Amino acid sequence: MRPRQTILLGLLLLVPVLAFLSLYGFGRNHYVLPTFLPERIEAAQPAVAVGAVAGQPDTVYHRVQPFELVGLGGRMVSSRELGQGPYVVQFLGDSAVSAAATAMMARIQEKFRPDPRVRLATLVPNLNLEKAAAEESAGVEMAQLSARYGTISGKWFFLTGAPSALQRLARAEFGQTALNPARYPFRPDTEPTNLLPGRLLLVDRAGHVRGYYEVADKYEVERLITEINVLLYTYDHHD
């Protein structure tokens, strides 16, 4: 092979290598998670100097307000305890799709077992009317569920409350209503609650709802796992 041809061949082989090194060293992949439940748009800040560019309008998103529910052994568990990092919420029902959602929660627990920031909450309606009987029966039911799914203490919480309290949480805090959760503005009091037992929700540590996932679709569960990882990456690299 002639020297000129050898040089040309070497350059042709070098170009993709250089391109790869450039992308590896300088390129960035951005996966931006949506934020749901917009409440209002705040006016842009005016420019304060000659030649300055006025700010962009800011969308203010709903934050899940603090709440407490009864956990195993009658211990009160707060949303603050859940929100040390991203957490996943399930509203438990009696249907087969609800059982499938709980099985998916077990899968997510196992996937993120090493990371204490990721927590899970299954909310169980307490259907008894008499308080003492309600607490006793709910405690037995949650203990049975916890044992069945192998929950890790401090990571996956089975929590109970009156159906009306859970309905209020579902509608007013987590956006489980008949409206499209991306619709502006979020006005939960004007919409009926629409509890979907086969749906999981992802909440970030700031209290914003970042995703809704239908467990009947296996790709939705994979998306949930991916988006939890995205939040963890954001916490690790942008704090």
C-alpha positions as CSV (number, residue, x, y, z in Angstrom):
1,M,0.0,0.0,0.0
2,R,1.3,3.4,-0.9
3,P,2.2,5.9,1.9
4,R,-0.5,8.3,0.8
5,Q,-3.2,5.6,0.9
6,T,-1.9,4.5,4.3
7,I,-2.2,8.0,5.7
8,L,-5.8,8.4,4.2
9,L,-6.8,5.1,5.7
10,G,-5.4,6.0,9.1
11,L,-7.4,9.3,9.0
12,L,-10.6,7.6,8.1
13,L,-10.2,5.2,11.0
14,L,-9.2,8.1,13.4
15,V,-12.3,10.2,12.6
16,P,-14.9,8.0,14.3
17,V,-12.6,7.5,17.3
18,L,-12.2,11.3,17.8
19,A,-15.9,11.8,17.4
20,F,-16.6,9.2,20.1
21,L,-14.1,10.8,22.4
22,S,-15.6,14.2,21.8
23,L,-19.1,13.0,22.6
24,Y,-17.9,11.0,25.6
25,G,-16.0,14.0,27.0
26,F,-18.3,16.8,26.2
27,G,-21.7,15.4,25.3
28,R,-24.6,15.2,27.7
29,N,-27.8,13.3,27.7
30,H,-30.7,15.1,29.1
31,Y,-33.9,13.3,30.2
32,V,-36.3,15.9,31.6
33,L,-39.1,14.7,33.8
34,P,-42.4,16.5,33.5
35,T,-44.0,18.1,36.6
36,F,-47.7,17.7,36.9
37,L,-50.5,19.7,38.5
38,P,-49.8,23.3,37.5
39,E,-51.6,25.8,39.7
40,R,-50.9,29.1,38.2
41,I,-48.4,31.1,36.1
42,E,-46.6,34.0,37.8
43,A,-45.8,37.1,35.9
44,A,-42.3,37.5,34.5
45,Q,-40.0,39.8,36.3
46,P,-39.3,43.0,34.4
47,A,-35.8,43.8,33.2
48,V,-34.1,46.1,35.6
49,A,-31.2,47.4,33.5
50,V,-30.9,48.9,30.0
51,G,-30.4,46.1,27.6
52,A,-31.4,43.4,30.1
53,V,-33.8,40.6,29.0
54,A,-37.0,40.3,31.0
55,G,-37.5,37.0,32.8
56,Q,-39.7,34.3,31.6
57,P,-43.1,33.6,33.2
58,D,-42.8,30.8,35.9
59,T,-45.4,28.0,36.3
60,V,-46.1,27.2,39.9
61,Y,-46.9,23.6,40.5
62,H,-48.8,22.0,43.2
63,R,-46.9,20.5,46.1
64,V,-48.3,17.6,48.2
65,Q,-49.2,19.1,51.5
66,P,-48.0,17.4,54.7
67,F,-50.1,14.4,55.9
68,E,-50.0,11.6,58.5
69,L,-51.5,8.1,58.3
70,V,-51.5,5.1,60.6
71,G,-48.8,2.6,59.9
72,L,-47.9,-0.9,61.2
73,G,-48.3,-1.2,65.0
74,G,-50.4,2.0,65.1
75,R,-47.4,4.2,64.5
76,M,-48.1,7.5,62.8
77,V,-46.1,7.9,59.6
78,S,-45.8,11.4,58.0
79,S,-45.2,12.4,54.4
80,R,-42.0,14.0,55.6
81,E,-40.7,10.5,56.5
82,L,-41.7,9.3,53.0
83,G,-40.2,12.3,51.2
84,Q,-36.5,11.9,52.0
85,G,-36.1,11.2,48.3
86,P,-38.5,10.2,45.5
87,Y,-41.4,8.0,46.7
88,V,-44.0,5.9,45.0
89,V,-47.7,6.0,46.0
90,Q,-50.3,3.3,45.5
91,F,-54.0,3.5,46.5
92,L,-55.0,-0.1,47.3
93,G,-58.3,-1.5,46.0
94,D,-59.9,-4.9,45.8
95,S,-59.5,-5.6,42.1
96,A,-57.0,-7.9,40.4
97,V,-55.3,-4.8,38.8
98,S,-54.7,-3.4,42.3
99,A,-53.0,-6.7,43.3
100,A,-50.8,-6.4,40.2
101,A,-49.9,-2.8,41.3
102,T,-48.8,-4.1,44.7
103,A,-46.7,-6.8,43.0
104,M,-45.1,-4.0,41.0
105,M,-44.4,-2.1,44.2
106,A,-42.5,-5.2,45.4
107,R,-40.5,-5.2,42.3
108,I,-39.6,-1.5,42.7
109,Q,-38.6,-2.2,46.4
110,E,-36.2,-4.9,45.2
111,K,-34.8,-2.8,42.4
112,F,-34.0,0.1,44.8
113,R,-33.3,-2.0,47.9
114,P,-29.7,-0.5,48.3
115,D,-30.9,3.1,48.2
116,P,-32.6,4.3,51.4
117,R,-33.9,7.5,49.7
118,V,-36.4,5.6,47.5
119,R,-39.5,4.8,49.6
120,L,-42.9,3.4,48.8
121,A,-46.4,3.9,50.3
122,T,-49.5,1.7,49.8
123,L,-52.5,3.5,51.2
124,V,-55.2,1.1,52.5
125,P,-58.8,2.4,53.2
126,N,-60.0,1.6,56.7
127,L,-63.6,0.5,56.1
128,N,-64.7,-0.1,59.7
129,L,-66.9,2.5,61.3
130,E,-66.1,1.8,65.0
131,K,-62.7,3.3,65.8
132,A,-61.4,0.6,68.1
133,A,-62.5,-2.2,65.7
134,A,-61.2,-0.2,62.8
135,E,-57.7,0.1,64.2
136,E,-57.5,-3.5,65.2
137,S,-58.7,-4.9,61.8
138,A,-56.6,-2.5,59.8
139,G,-53.6,-3.4,61.8
140,V,-54.2,-7.1,61.1
141,E,-54.8,-6.5,57.4
142,M,-51.7,-4.4,57.0
143,A,-49.5,-6.8,58.9
144,Q,-50.7,-9.6,56.6
145,L,-50.1,-7.6,53.5
146,S,-46.7,-6.5,54.7
147,A,-45.7,-10.2,55.4
148,R,-47.1,-11.3,52.0
149,Y,-45.1,-8.9,50.0
150,G,-41.9,-8.9,52.2
151,T,-41.8,-5.2,52.9
152,I,-38.6,-3.7,54.2
153,S,-39.1,-1.8,57.4
154,G,-38.6,1.9,56.8
155,K,-38.7,1.6,53.0
156,W,-42.2,0.3,52.1
157,F,-45.0,1.5,54.2
158,F,-48.6,0.2,54.4
159,L,-50.6,3.1,55.7
160,T,-54.3,3.3,56.5
161,G,-56.9,6.0,57.0
162,A,-60.6,6.6,56.7
163,P,-61.9,6.2,53.1
164,S,-62.9,9.9,53.1
165,A,-59.4,11.0,54.2
166,L,-57.8,8.9,51.4
167,Q,-60.3,10.2,48.9
168,R,-59.3,13.7,49.9
169,L,-55.6,12.9,49.6
170,A,-56.1,11.3,46.2
171,R,-58.1,14.2,44.8
172,A,-56.6,17.3,46.4
173,E,-52.9,16.3,46.8
174,F,-52.1,13.6,44.3
175,G,-54.3,14.7,41.4
176,Q,-56.3,11.5,41.2
177,T,-59.3,13.1,39.5
178,A,-61.2,12.9,36.3
179,L,-59.1,15.7,34.8
180,N,-55.9,15.3,32.8
181,P,-53.2,15.9,35.4
182,A,-51.2,18.0,33.0
183,R,-54.1,20.4,32.5
184,Y,-53.9,24.0,33.7
185,P,-54.9,25.0,36.2
186,F,-55.2,22.3,38.8
187,R,-58.5,22.8,40.6
188,P,-59.2,19.5,42.4
189,D,-62.4,20.7,44.3
190,T,-64.2,21.1,41.0
191,E,-63.4,17.5,39.8
192,P,-64.7,14.2,41.1
193,T,-62.1,11.8,42.6
194,N,-61.1,9.1,40.2
195,L,-59.3,6.4,42.2
196,L,-57.4,4.1,39.8
197,P,-56.1,1.1,41.8
198,G,-53.8,0.1,38.9
199,R,-52.0,3.4,38.9
200,L,-48.8,4.3,40.6
201,L,-47.6,7.8,41.3
202,L,-44.1,9.2,41.6
203,V,-43.5,12.2,43.9
204,D,-40.2,14.0,44.3
205,R,-38.7,15.2,47.6
206,A,-40.0,18.7,47.0
207,G,-43.6,17.3,47.0
208,H,-44.2,17.6,43.2
209,V,-46.0,14.8,41.4
210,R,-43.6,13.8,38.6
211,G,-45.4,10.8,37.0
212,Y,-48.5,8.6,36.7
213,Y,-48.0,5.0,35.6
214,E,-50.5,2.3,34.6
215,V,-49.2,-1.1,35.7
216,A,-51.2,-2.9,33.1
217,D,-48.6,-1.7,30.6
218,K,-45.2,-3.3,31.4
219,Y,-43.4,-0.4,29.6
220,E,-45.0,2.0,32.1
221,V,-43.3,0.2,35.0
222,E,-40.0,0.4,33.2
223,R,-40.6,4.1,32.6
224,L,-41.2,4.5,36.4
225,I,-37.9,2.8,37.2
226,T,-36.1,4.9,34.7
227,E,-37.6,8.1,36.0
228,I,-36.7,7.3,39.7
229,N,-33.1,6.8,38.5
230,V,-33.3,10.2,36.7
231,L,-34.4,11.9,40.0
232,L,-31.6,10.2,41.9
233,Y,-29.1,11.2,39.3
234,T,-30.3,14.8,39.6
235,Y,-30.0,14.7,43.4
236,D,-26.5,13.3,43.2
237,H,-25.2,15.8,40.6
238,H,-27.1,19.0,41.1
239,D,-27.3,19.5,44.9
